[in-house]
Structure formats: C-alpha cells, structure tokens
C-alpha cells in the first residue's frame, strides 16, 4: 500500500488537503508495474511507503521497478519486535500432512470448554490442510466430526476460495466470540487488527517475513501472546546443518526457513535482525544477541 498526499496550491480550496492511496497486487504479492506511472506523474508530491517486514533487498528492487532513486527517499526505521509475544519453535515429530503434532496443544472438552479456549489463528500452507487442522483439533478436543458442523463452537476455517458469505460469517463469528479458533491460510489475518487474539500457530514452511507478520496478530492489546512455529527439523534435500546453510544463498526463502528450523539463537532477535540492511557474520550476531539480552530485549 502506497499513500500520497498534498495541499491545493491556490484557489478557493487552497486550505483543503487531498489524499490518495494506490494499491496494486497479485496473489499476496504486490505488482509494481502500474504503480510506477501513477507515482511518476505528480511532481513534488510526498509519498509514504509502508514496508513493514519487507526485506532490504526487496526494497531495493521495488525502488528500481518504480524508477525511484534511493537518495530521494528518507528511510525511517522503527523497532517492530513486540516483547509481549513469546515465540516457541516446536520441531515436528510426525508428518506435515497429518498435522498430528497439533494434538497436544488442545485439551479435551471435559477438561476445557470450547468457550474457555483462548482466541487463536492456526495458519497452514495449503487449503486442504485447513480442513485437516480442523479434524485434528476436534479429535484433540474429543468432538470428532465437528469439522463438518457449520455452526461449530470450536473452530471454523477461512481461505482464499471460501465463499464471500462464509468469509463474513467466519469473521463476524470470531469477533463476537461464537468460536475461539480459525484454521486459515495467509488470506486471513494480515489485513485484520484483532486485539483479542492470544495465540497464533503456524504449521510448515512459508516466507519468513510473512510469518513474522502472522505471529504479530496476537497480543495486540498489550497482553501476553504466544506464537508457536511448527517446523521440520530435517527436510528431504534441505539444508539441515549450520555448515550447509553457511554455504547457501542467504537471501533465498528456502535457506531462511531451513535456518529458522535449526537456529540456536533467540527467535525474536533473529526476526528483528533479519530486517536489517546488513549481512552479519555468526560472531557479530552472537555479540548483538548478548547485548540485547543484557538490556532485557
């Protein structure tokens, strides 16, 4: 999303302000071809780019595509890491397709009523996996078959191909507390500002920058939040050792996800440093981790 604004120079409406925002996107990724012409036409118009967790290399390529020189941009960097979110990495012991590693994370209905479960979002990497997650959650909660109940008081699902009316029902039901859990893909959550979400679970692989945004959906009201990342500690044909990762392309999403699955450093620091415009050596990273830990980061 790119915003531009300005004041009318003269005339009766010279005190009025004009605002405009431009959005051009493909499937979960912005397309900058049409934005370049729109942004290049106004002269001396302030433009605000909201990049959030955008990787430094991506910002360079975006500016190149828009034909905007970096010297004409004032970069304002802010700390996006939120200490109230506890990030837990959970190495998967069972297959990614079965999602059975989610079973221990839910209690039976005899122990915990559905209405007493904390509000949470469970992200999967495929649409079919959203239904499998619902099956596993109902199995863990001892409410088998509830995944086919459209009025389930435990969990509903949301993805890009969900019907428009169903999408509205899921969003409104979650906001009103009709059910505590949503099984979803990245189509949900990044554009929402729910303050009551207490836990976010991400299953499998993805773009680390997007995962950082997903886990940021919890704890937005200042209370503690829990982010659980279910990762594959050993992937077939993957980079499963620090030595292999050291020799690989550091900017590849596959390399970054393999690193996330085995890194021994604090994940909060890892996500924070990942958005810096410099590449750090392991020694420099350890020094930064020690300094941030000492100041209570």
C-alpha positions as CSV (number, residue, x, y, z in Angstrom):
1,X,0.0,0.0,0.0
2,X,1.4,3.4,-1.0
3,X,0.0,6.7,0.2
4,X,0.4,10.1,-1.3
5,X,-0.9,13.4,-0.1
6,X,-0.7,17.2,-0.7
7,X,-2.2,20.6,-0.4
8,X,-4.0,22.6,-3.1
9,X,-1.7,25.4,-4.1
10,X,-4.2,28.2,-4.8
11,X,-7.8,29.0,-5.4
12,X,-10.8,28.8,-3.1
13,X,-9.9,25.3,-1.8
14,X,-6.2,26.1,-1.1
15,X,-6.6,25.1,2.6
16,X,-8.1,21.7,1.7
17,X,-5.9,18.6,1.5
18,X,-6.1,15.8,-1.0
19,X,-5.3,12.2,-0.1
20,X,-5.0,9.2,-2.3
21,X,-3.8,5.6,-1.8
22,X,-2.7,3.3,-4.5
23,X,-2.9,-0.5,-4.2
24,X,-1.9,-2.9,-7.0
25,X,-1.3,-6.5,-6.0
26,X,-1.3,-10.0,-7.4
27,X,-1.8,-13.1,-5.2
28,X,-0.4,-12.0,-1.9
29,X,2.5,-10.1,-3.6
30,X,2.5,-6.5,-4.9
31,X,2.8,-5.8,-8.6
32,X,4.6,-2.6,-9.2
33,X,4.2,-2.2,-13.0
34,X,1.1,0.1,-12.9
35,X,2.2,1.9,-9.8
36,X,5.3,3.4,-11.4
37,X,3.3,5.5,-13.9
38,X,0.8,6.7,-11.2
39,X,3.6,7.8,-8.8
40,X,5.7,9.4,-11.5
41,X,3.0,11.7,-12.8
42,X,2.6,14.1,-9.8
43,X,5.5,16.5,-9.2
44,X,6.9,17.2,-5.7
45,X,4.2,15.1,-4.0
46,X,5.1,13.4,-0.7
47,X,4.8,9.6,-0.9
48,X,4.8,7.3,2.1
49,X,5.9,3.7,1.6
50,X,4.8,1.3,4.3
51,X,7.2,-1.7,4.0
52,X,6.8,-3.3,7.5
53,X,8.8,-6.5,7.4
54,X,9.9,-6.1,3.8
55,X,13.4,-7.5,3.3
56,X,16.1,-4.8,2.4
57,X,16.8,-6.5,-1.0
58,X,13.1,-6.4,-1.8
59,X,13.0,-2.6,-1.0
60,X,15.9,-2.0,-3.4
61,X,14.2,-3.9,-6.2
62,X,10.9,-2.1,-5.5
63,X,12.5,1.3,-5.9
64,X,14.3,0.1,-9.0
65,X,11.0,-1.1,-10.5
66,X,9.3,2.2,-9.6
67,X,12.3,4.2,-11.0
68,X,12.8,6.0,-7.8
69,X,16.4,6.8,-6.6
70,X,17.3,5.8,-3.0
71,X,18.7,9.3,-2.4
72,X,15.3,10.7,-2.9
73,X,13.9,8.5,-0.1
74,X,14.1,9.2,3.6
75,X,14.1,5.9,5.5
76,X,12.6,5.8,8.9
77,X,13.4,2.6,10.8
78,X,11.3,1.5,13.8
79,X,11.6,-1.5,16.1
80,X,8.7,-3.8,15.2
81,X,9.5,-6.6,17.7
82,X,7.0,-6.9,20.4
83,X,8.3,-8.3,23.7
84,X,4.9,-9.4,24.9
85,X,4.8,-12.1,22.3
86,X,6.6,-15.3,23.3
87,X,7.9,-17.2,20.2
88,X,8.2,-21.0,20.6
89,X,9.6,-23.3,18.0
90,X,8.1,-26.8,18.0
91,X,10.1,-29.4,15.9
92,X,7.5,-31.7,14.2
93,X,7.9,-35.4,15.0
94,X,5.0,-36.5,12.8
95,X,4.3,-35.9,9.1
96,X,3.4,-32.4,7.9
97,X,0.4,-33.8,6.0
98,X,-1.2,-35.4,9.2
99,X,-0.7,-32.2,11.3
100,X,-0.9,-34.6,14.4
101,X,1.7,-32.5,16.2
102,X,-1.1,-30.1,17.0
103,X,-2.9,-32.8,19.2
104,X,-1.0,-32.0,22.5
105,X,-1.9,-28.3,22.1
106,X,-5.6,-28.8,22.9
107,X,-7.3,-30.2,25.9
108,X,-10.4,-32.4,25.9
109,X,-13.8,-30.8,26.2
110,X,-14.3,-32.5,29.6
111,X,-11.3,-30.5,30.8
112,X,-11.6,-27.2,28.9
113,X,-14.9,-26.0,27.4
114,X,-14.8,-24.6,23.9
115,X,-15.7,-21.1,25.2
116,X,-12.8,-21.2,27.6
117,X,-10.1,-21.7,24.9
118,X,-8.1,-18.6,24.1
119,X,-8.8,-17.0,20.7
120,X,-6.2,-18.2,18.2
121,X,-5.4,-18.4,14.5
122,X,-3.9,-21.6,13.0
123,X,-2.1,-20.9,9.7
124,X,-1.4,-23.7,7.2
125,X,0.4,-23.7,3.9
126,X,-2.3,-25.3,1.8
127,X,-6.1,-25.1,1.5
128,X,-6.6,-28.8,2.0
129,X,-4.5,-28.6,5.2
130,X,-7.0,-26.2,6.8
131,X,-9.6,-29.0,6.9
132,X,-7.1,-31.5,8.3
133,X,-6.2,-29.0,11.0
134,X,-9.9,-28.8,11.9
135,X,-10.1,-32.6,12.1
136,X,-7.1,-32.8,14.4
137,X,-8.3,-30.0,16.7
138,X,-11.7,-31.7,17.0
139,X,-10.0,-35.0,17.7
140,X,-7.9,-33.5,20.4
141,X,-10.9,-31.8,21.9
142,X,-12.9,-35.0,21.8
143,X,-15.5,-33.5,19.5
144,X,-14.9,-35.7,16.5
145,X,-16.8,-34.8,13.3
146,X,-17.2,-31.2,14.4
147,X,-15.2,-30.1,11.4
148,X,-18.2,-30.7,9.2
149,X,-20.5,-28.6,11.5
150,X,-21.1,-25.2,10.0
151,X,-22.1,-23.9,13.5
152,X,-19.2,-25.4,15.3
153,X,-18.4,-23.6,18.6
154,X,-14.8,-24.7,18.4
155,X,-13.2,-24.0,15.1
156,X,-14.1,-22.7,11.6
157,X,-11.9,-22.2,8.5
158,X,-11.0,-19.4,6.1
159,X,-9.0,-19.3,2.9
160,X,-9.0,-17.5,-0.5
161,X,-11.6,-19.8,-2.1
162,X,-14.1,-19.6,0.8
163,X,-17.4,-18.2,-0.3
164,X,-17.9,-14.5,0.4
165,X,-20.9,-15.1,2.7
166,X,-18.9,-17.7,4.6
167,X,-16.0,-15.3,5.0
168,X,-18.3,-12.7,6.5
169,X,-19.8,-15.3,8.9
170,X,-16.4,-16.5,10.0
171,X,-15.0,-13.1,10.6
172,X,-18.1,-11.8,12.5
173,X,-18.4,-15.0,14.5
174,X,-14.8,-14.9,15.6
175,X,-15.1,-11.2,16.6
176,X,-18.3,-11.9,18.6
177,X,-16.8,-14.9,20.3
178,X,-19.0,-17.6,18.8
179,X,-15.9,-19.8,18.4
180,X,-12.3,-19.4,19.5
181,X,-10.3,-20.9,16.7
182,X,-9.9,-20.3,12.9
183,X,-8.0,-22.6,10.6
184,X,-6.7,-20.4,7.8
185,X,-4.1,-19.5,5.3
186,X,-2.3,-16.2,4.8
187,X,-5.5,-14.8,3.2
188,X,-6.7,-14.1,6.7
189,X,-5.0,-12.1,9.5
190,X,-2.6,-9.9,7.7
191,X,-5.3,-7.3,7.0
192,X,-7.1,-7.7,10.3
193,X,-6.5,-5.8,13.5
194,X,-8.0,-8.2,16.1
195,X,-6.9,-7.2,19.6
196,X,-8.3,-10.3,21.4
197,X,-6.1,-12.9,19.6
198,X,-3.9,-14.7,22.3
199,X,-2.2,-17.4,20.3
200,X,-1.0,-17.9,16.7
201,X,0.1,-21.3,15.4
202,X,2.0,-21.6,12.1
203,X,2.4,-25.0,10.5
204,X,5.1,-25.9,8.0
205,X,7.0,-23.6,5.6
206,X,6.4,-20.2,4.3
207,X,8.0,-16.8,3.7
208,X,9.8,-15.8,7.0
209,X,8.7,-12.1,6.5
210,X,5.1,-13.2,6.2
211,X,5.4,-15.5,9.2
212,X,6.7,-12.6,11.2
213,X,3.6,-10.6,10.3
214,X,1.3,-13.6,11.1
215,X,2.6,-14.1,14.6
216,X,2.2,-10.4,15.1
217,X,-1.5,-10.9,15.1
218,X,-1.5,-11.9,18.7
219,X,-1.1,-9.8,21.8
220,X,-2.1,-6.5,20.1
221,X,-3.9,-5.3,23.2
222,X,-0.6,-5.3,25.2
223,X,-1.3,-8.6,26.9
224,X,0.9,-11.6,26.6
225,X,0.6,-13.6,23.4
226,X,2.0,-17.0,22.3
227,X,3.4,-17.8,18.8
228,X,4.0,-21.4,18.1
229,X,6.0,-22.3,15.0
230,X,5.8,-26.0,13.9
231,X,8.9,-26.6,11.8
232,X,10.5,-29.5,10.1
233,X,13.9,-30.1,11.8
234,X,15.1,-32.3,9.0
235,X,13.8,-31.8,5.4
236,X,14.5,-34.1,2.5
237,X,17.1,-32.4,0.3
238,X,17.1,-29.5,2.7
239,X,19.8,-27.6,4.5
240,X,19.7,-29.4,7.8
241,X,23.0,-28.3,9.3
242,X,24.6,-24.9,10.1
243,X,27.5,-25.8,7.8
244,X,25.2,-26.3,4.8
245,X,23.4,-23.1,5.5
246,X,26.6,-21.2,5.7
247,X,27.4,-22.1,2.1
248,X,23.9,-21.5,0.7
249,X,22.3,-18.4,-0.7
250,X,21.4,-16.4,2.4
251,X,18.6,-14.5,0.6
252,X,16.6,-17.5,-0.5
253,X,13.3,-18.2,1.3
254,X,14.2,-21.9,1.5
255,X,17.5,-21.1,3.1
256,X,15.9,-18.7,5.6
257,X,13.2,-21.3,6.5
258,X,15.7,-24.0,7.0
259,X,17.7,-21.7,9.2
260,X,14.6,-20.8,11.2
261,X,14.1,-24.5,11.9
262,X,17.5,-25.1,13.4
263,X,18.9,-21.8,14.6
264,X,20.1,-21.8,18.2
265,X,19.6,-18.1,18.7
266,X,16.6,-16.3,20.2
267,X,13.9,-16.2,17.5
268,X,12.8,-12.7,18.5
269,X,16.3,-11.4,17.8
270,X,16.5,-13.5,14.7
271,X,13.3,-11.9,13.2
272,X,14.5,-8.4,14.3
273,X,18.0,-8.7,12.7
274,X,16.5,-10.3,9.6
275,X,15.1,-6.9,8.5
276,X,18.4,-5.0,8.8
277,X,20.1,-3.8,5.7
278,X,23.4,-5.6,6.5
279,X,24.5,-9.2,6.5
280,X,26.0,-10.3,9.8
281,X,28.6,-12.9,10.4
282,X,27.8,-15.6,13.1
283,X,30.3,-13.8,15.5
284,X,28.6,-10.4,15.0
285,X,25.2,-12.0,15.5
286,X,26.3,-13.5,18.8
287,X,27.6,-10.2,20.0
288,X,24.3,-8.5,19.2
289,X,22.4,-11.3,20.9
290,X,24.4,-10.8,24.1
291,X,23.9,-7.1,24.1
292,X,20.2,-7.3,23.5
293,X,19.8,-10.0,26.2
294,X,21.7,-7.8,28.7
295,X,19.3,-4.9,28.2
296,X,16.3,-7.2,28.6
297,X,15.2,-7.3,25.0
